[in-house]
Amino acid sequence: MKNKLIFNIDINSDIPKYQQLINAINDALANNTILVGDMLPSVNSICKEYKLSRDTVFKSYTILKEQKVIDSVPNKGYYVANVTRKILLVLDTFKAYKEVLYHSFINNLPDNIITDVQFHHYNIENFKTILNNSKGKYYKYVVMGFDNKAISSVLDGFRNEKLLLIDWNIHSKVDNNYVCQNFGDAFFNALKDAQESFRKYKEIHFVYPKFTFHPIEAISHFERYCNDFQFKYKVVTDVKNFNIEKHIAYISVSDRFLGTFLEQCRSNDLEPGVDVGFLSYNETPMKKFIYKGISVISTNFEALGQKAAEFIYKDEPMQIYIPTNLILRESL
């Protein structure tokens, strides 16, 4: 062992003492204070030095042994067997483009990383439960937030070097780590690249359903784009009884509306990209194959996953925006 392993046990902490011991050993492994093959302090010595019960120390070692981080030899004690680290990935929902992000993230992690995945479904109580119950149990936390004022206070309980915010940089603090997309200026700039295609139509309608969780800042940047480049436009929030019109280009943040759009094109004998236009938000593996190809504005979710994985194994601060790009296909 390079240095004496020191346990800082806070008797006033909400984190159980056995979990504090587990965290201390995992942190020592992360900092290379202890290495594979190093012997750990005996149960008796920890009990005596830190005034802990045998049950507390034994529980810590038993959990680490079950996780295959440590092992034991009769009459010799416990030693570091493997530097396996567990991380928590918290996503909102598991849509097609999130699957791209997930697989990119998982595939770019070292073999000694185990990932637990949980979903909050935009429910703040779910979010609180997931994060509060996981506090101190993981090497690092990768969290996809949403627009709720309580998010920030929940995340305050996590050490900054252990926390990465992904996808949407909202309710974060100046020193938070993040890998996100930009829903404002980047969206505006991507629309600028579509000017020539939009000129084929008499108006642009931005379909933004009332039930969507897409960042609302996209609306103001859409309106700015249309005003700056002199497009007639409309923001559509009620899609329940909505009917598409000829010579209109539609921008949609909802893949549900994409299905409605294509059904109505078929029933009204309208040709996407000729009679009506369609620009979708968020690339998925299937959009280039749907109809003759669906045009999209999207960040690169594969790159987002790769960068999030780098945060896990590089142990460096990270504040990155992944570019948002226009991909033109036949639908526009």
C-alpha positions as CSV (number, residue, x, y, z in Angstrom):
1,M,0.0,0.0,0.0
2,K,1.5,3.3,-1.1
3,N,0.0,5.4,1.7
4,K,-1.9,4.6,4.9
5,L,-5.5,4.2,4.2
6,I,-7.5,6.8,6.2
7,F,-11.2,6.6,6.8
8,N,-13.0,9.9,7.5
9,I,-16.1,8.8,9.2
10,D,-18.7,11.5,9.7
11,I,-21.1,10.4,12.5
12,N,-23.5,13.2,11.6
13,S,-23.8,12.3,7.9
14,D,-26.9,10.9,6.4
15,I,-24.8,8.3,4.6
16,P,-24.6,5.1,6.7
17,K,-21.1,4.4,8.2
18,Y,-20.7,1.1,6.3
19,Q,-21.4,3.1,3.1
20,Q,-18.8,5.7,4.1
21,L,-16.2,3.0,4.4
22,I,-17.1,1.6,1.0
23,N,-16.9,5.1,-0.5
24,A,-13.5,5.7,1.1
25,I,-12.1,2.5,-0.4
26,N,-13.5,3.2,-3.8
27,D,-12.1,6.7,-3.7
28,A,-8.7,5.4,-2.6
29,L,-8.8,3.0,-5.6
30,A,-9.8,5.9,-7.9
31,N,-6.9,8.0,-6.6
32,N,-4.4,5.1,-6.8
33,T,-3.8,5.3,-3.0
34,I,-4.4,1.6,-3.0
35,L,-3.7,-0.8,-5.8
36,V,-4.7,-4.3,-6.9
37,G,-3.0,-6.8,-4.5
38,D,-2.8,-4.3,-1.6
39,M,-3.9,-5.6,1.8
40,L,-6.7,-3.7,3.5
41,P,-6.8,-2.9,7.3
42,S,-8.3,-5.7,9.3
43,V,-11.8,-5.6,10.6
44,N,-10.5,-5.4,14.2
45,S,-8.1,-2.6,13.5
46,I,-10.8,-0.5,11.9
47,C,-13.2,-1.1,14.7
48,K,-10.6,-0.1,17.3
49,E,-9.3,3.0,15.5
50,Y,-12.6,4.4,14.4
51,K,-14.8,3.1,17.2
52,L,-17.1,1.2,14.8
53,S,-18.9,-2.0,15.4
54,R,-17.7,-5.3,13.8
55,D,-21.0,-5.6,12.0
56,T,-20.5,-2.2,10.3
57,V,-17.0,-3.0,9.0
58,F,-17.9,-6.5,8.1
59,K,-20.9,-5.3,6.1
60,S,-18.7,-2.9,4.1
61,Y,-16.2,-5.6,3.3
62,T,-18.9,-8.1,2.4
63,I,-20.5,-5.7,-0.1
64,L,-17.2,-4.9,-1.7
65,K,-16.5,-8.6,-1.9
66,E,-19.8,-9.2,-3.6
67,Q,-19.0,-6.5,-6.1
68,K,-15.6,-8.3,-6.7
69,V,-13.6,-5.2,-5.6
70,I,-11.9,-7.1,-2.8
71,D,-11.4,-10.7,-1.8
72,S,-10.1,-12.4,1.3
73,V,-7.6,-15.2,2.3
74,P,-8.1,-17.2,5.5
75,N,-5.8,-16.0,8.3
76,K,-4.4,-13.2,6.1
77,G,-7.3,-10.8,5.6
78,Y,-8.8,-8.8,2.8
79,Y,-7.0,-7.5,-0.2
80,V,-7.8,-5.5,-3.4
81,A,-8.9,-7.9,-6.1
82,N,-10.1,-5.8,-8.9
83,V,-10.7,-2.1,-9.6
84,T,-14.3,-2.4,-10.7
85,R,-16.2,0.8,-10.5
86,K,-20.0,1.3,-10.6
87,I,-21.6,4.4,-12.2
88,L,-25.1,5.6,-12.3
89,L,-26.7,6.8,-15.6
90,V,-30.0,8.7,-15.1
91,L,-32.0,9.3,-18.3
92,D,-35.4,10.9,-18.8
93,T,-36.9,8.3,-21.2
94,F,-35.6,5.6,-23.5
95,K,-36.4,7.0,-27.0
96,A,-34.6,6.0,-30.2
97,Y,-32.1,8.7,-30.1
98,K,-31.4,8.1,-26.4
99,E,-30.6,4.5,-27.4
100,V,-27.8,5.8,-29.7
101,L,-26.5,7.9,-26.8
102,Y,-26.7,5.0,-24.4
103,H,-24.9,2.5,-26.6
104,S,-22.2,5.0,-27.5
105,F,-21.6,5.7,-23.8
106,I,-21.5,2.0,-22.8
107,N,-19.3,1.0,-25.7
108,N,-16.7,3.7,-24.9
109,L,-16.3,2.8,-21.2
110,P,-13.4,0.6,-19.9
111,D,-14.1,-3.0,-19.1
112,N,-13.9,-2.4,-15.4
113,I,-16.9,0.0,-15.4
114,I,-20.4,-1.3,-14.5
115,T,-23.3,1.0,-15.4
116,D,-26.7,1.1,-13.6
117,V,-29.4,2.9,-15.6
118,Q,-32.5,4.5,-14.2
119,F,-35.3,6.7,-15.7
120,H,-37.0,9.6,-14.1
121,H,-39.7,10.2,-16.8
122,Y,-39.7,13.9,-16.1
123,N,-41.1,13.3,-12.6
124,I,-39.4,15.3,-9.9
125,E,-40.3,12.8,-7.2
126,N,-38.8,10.0,-9.2
127,F,-35.7,12.1,-9.8
128,K,-35.3,12.9,-6.1
129,T,-35.8,9.3,-5.1
130,I,-33.3,8.0,-7.7
131,L,-30.6,10.5,-6.8
132,N,-31.1,10.6,-3.0
133,N,-31.1,6.8,-2.7
134,S,-27.9,6.5,-4.8
135,K,-25.9,9.1,-3.0
136,G,-22.5,7.8,-2.1
137,K,-23.0,4.4,-3.7
138,Y,-21.4,5.1,-7.1
139,Y,-18.0,6.1,-8.4
140,K,-19.6,8.7,-10.7
141,Y,-23.0,10.0,-11.7
142,V,-24.2,10.9,-15.2
143,V,-27.5,12.8,-15.1
144,M,-30.0,14.0,-17.7
145,G,-32.0,16.7,-16.1
146,F,-35.2,18.6,-17.0
147,D,-36.9,21.9,-16.4
148,N,-37.8,21.8,-12.7
149,K,-36.5,24.2,-10.1
150,A,-35.9,21.5,-7.5
151,I,-33.2,19.8,-9.7
152,S,-30.5,22.1,-8.6
153,S,-31.0,21.5,-4.8
154,V,-31.0,17.7,-5.4
155,L,-27.7,17.9,-7.3
156,D,-26.1,20.0,-4.6
157,G,-25.6,16.9,-2.5
158,F,-23.1,15.5,-5.0
159,R,-19.4,16.2,-5.3
160,N,-18.8,18.2,-8.4
161,E,-15.9,16.0,-9.7
162,K,-18.3,13.0,-9.5
163,L,-21.2,14.5,-11.4
164,L,-21.8,15.1,-15.1
165,L,-24.9,16.7,-16.5
166,I,-25.8,15.7,-20.1
167,D,-28.1,16.7,-22.9
168,W,-29.6,19.9,-21.5
169,N,-27.6,22.4,-19.4
170,I,-30.4,23.7,-17.3
171,H,-30.4,24.6,-13.6
172,S,-26.7,24.0,-13.5
173,K,-24.0,25.9,-11.6
174,V,-20.9,27.6,-13.1
175,D,-18.5,24.9,-12.0
176,N,-20.8,21.9,-12.9
177,N,-19.4,19.4,-15.5
178,Y,-21.6,19.0,-18.6
179,V,-21.8,17.6,-22.1
180,C,-24.9,19.1,-23.7
181,Q,-26.6,20.3,-26.8
182,N,-27.6,23.9,-27.5
183,F,-31.3,24.4,-28.0
184,G,-31.1,28.1,-28.8
185,D,-28.5,29.7,-31.1
186,A,-27.4,26.3,-32.5
187,F,-31.0,25.6,-33.5
188,F,-31.2,29.1,-35.1
189,N,-28.0,28.5,-37.1
190,A,-29.2,25.1,-38.3
191,L,-32.4,26.7,-39.5
192,K,-30.3,29.2,-41.4
193,D,-28.8,26.4,-43.4
194,A,-32.3,25.3,-44.5
195,Q,-33.3,28.7,-46.0
196,E,-33.2,27.5,-49.6
197,S,-35.4,24.5,-48.8
198,F,-37.9,26.6,-46.8
199,R,-38.3,29.1,-49.7
200,K,-40.3,26.5,-51.6
201,Y,-43.2,26.9,-49.2
202,K,-45.5,29.8,-48.4
203,E,-45.2,29.4,-44.5
204,I,-43.3,27.5,-41.8
205,H,-45.3,26.0,-39.0
206,F,-43.5,25.0,-35.8
207,V,-45.4,22.1,-34.2
208,Y,-44.7,22.3,-30.5
209,P,-47.3,20.2,-28.6
210,K,-48.5,21.3,-25.1
211,F,-47.3,18.0,-23.7
212,T,-43.7,18.2,-25.0
213,F,-40.7,18.5,-22.7
214,H,-38.6,20.0,-25.5
215,P,-36.9,23.2,-24.3
216,I,-39.2,26.1,-24.8
217,E,-36.4,28.4,-25.8
218,A,-36.6,26.8,-29.3
219,I,-39.8,28.8,-29.9
220,S,-38.2,32.2,-29.5
221,H,-35.3,31.2,-31.7
222,F,-37.6,29.9,-34.4
223,E,-39.6,33.2,-34.3
224,R,-36.4,35.2,-34.5
225,Y,-35.3,33.2,-37.5
226,C,-38.6,33.7,-39.3
227,N,-38.6,37.4,-38.6
228,D,-34.9,37.9,-39.6
229,F,-35.3,36.0,-42.9
230,Q,-38.9,37.2,-43.6
231,F,-40.8,33.9,-43.5
232,K,-44.5,33.8,-42.6
233,Y,-44.8,31.4,-39.7
234,K,-47.1,29.9,-37.0
235,V,-46.4,28.1,-33.7
236,V,-48.9,25.1,-33.4
237,T,-49.5,23.9,-29.9
238,D,-52.8,22.1,-30.3
239,V,-52.2,19.0,-32.5
240,K,-55.2,16.9,-31.5
241,N,-57.4,17.9,-34.5
242,F,-54.6,19.3,-36.6
243,N,-54.6,18.9,-40.4
244,I,-51.6,19.5,-42.6
245,E,-51.9,22.0,-45.5
246,K,-50.4,22.1,-48.9
247,H,-47.4,24.5,-49.4
248,I,-46.6,24.5,-45.7
249,A,-43.3,23.4,-44.2
250,Y,-43.5,21.8,-40.8
251,I,-40.9,21.7,-38.1
252,S,-41.7,19.2,-35.3
253,V,-40.1,18.3,-32.0
254,S,-42.5,15.3,-31.7
255,D,-42.0,12.0,-33.5
256,R,-45.7,11.2,-32.9
257,F,-46.5,14.1,-35.2
258,L,-44.2,12.7,-37.8
259,G,-46.5,9.6,-38.0
260,T,-49.6,11.9,-38.3
261,F,-47.9,13.9,-41.0
262,L,-47.0,10.9,-43.2
263,E,-50.5,9.4,-42.7
264,Q,-52.2,12.6,-43.8
265,C,-49.8,13.0,-46.8
266,R,-50.9,9.5,-48.0
267,S,-54.6,10.2,-47.5
268,N,-54.5,13.6,-49.1
269,D,-52.1,12.6,-51.9
270,L,-49.5,15.1,-50.9
271,E,-45.8,14.5,-51.7
272,P,-43.4,15.3,-48.8
273,G,-40.6,17.6,-50.1
274,V,-42.8,18.8,-53.0
275,D,-46.3,19.7,-51.8
276,V,-45.5,19.9,-48.1
277,G,-42.2,20.0,-46.2
278,F,-41.1,18.3,-43.0
279,L,-38.1,19.0,-40.7
280,S,-37.8,16.7,-37.6
281,Y,-35.9,17.3,-34.4
282,N,-33.4,14.6,-33.2
283,E,-31.9,12.1,-35.6
284,T,-32.7,8.4,-35.1
285,P,-31.3,5.4,-37.0
286,M,-34.5,5.0,-39.0
287,K,-35.2,8.5,-40.2
288,K,-33.0,8.3,-43.2
289,F,-35.0,5.2,-44.3
290,I,-38.6,6.5,-43.5
291,Y,-40.4,7.5,-46.7
292,K,-37.6,8.9,-48.9
293,G,-35.7,10.2,-45.9
294,I,-36.7,12.7,-43.2
295,S,-34.7,15.9,-42.8
296,V,-33.6,16.5,-39.3
297,I,-32.0,19.1,-37.0
298,S,-30.0,17.1,-34.4
299,T,-27.0,17.0,-32.2
300,N,-24.6,14.0,-32.6
301,F,-25.8,11.7,-29.9
302,E,-23.0,9.3,-30.6
303,A,-20.5,12.0,-29.9
304,L,-22.4,13.0,-26.8
305,G,-22.1,9.5,-25.4
306,Q,-18.4,9.3,-26.3
307,K,-17.7,12.5,-24.4
308,A,-19.7,11.4,-21.4
309,A,-17.7,8.2,-21.3
310,E,-14.5,10.3,-21.3
311,F,-15.6,12.0,-18.2
312,I,-15.8,8.7,-16.4
313,Y,-12.2,7.5,-17.1
314,K,-10.2,10.7,-17.6
315,D,-11.0,12.3,-14.2
316,E,-10.8,15.8,-15.7
317,P,-13.3,18.8,-15.6
318,M,-15.6,18.8,-18.7
319,Q,-17.8,21.6,-20.1
320,I,-18.7,20.8,-23.7
321,Y,-21.5,21.7,-26.1
322,I,-21.9,19.1,-28.9
323,P,-22.7,20.8,-32.2
324,T,-26.2,20.8,-33.6
325,N,-26.4,20.2,-37.4
326,L,-28.9,20.2,-40.3
327,I,-29.3,17.0,-42.3
328,L,-31.3,17.6,-45.4
329,R,-33.2,14.7,-47.0
330,E,-36.2,14.4,-49.3
331,S,-38.9,15.5,-46.8
332,L,-37.9,19.1,-47.1
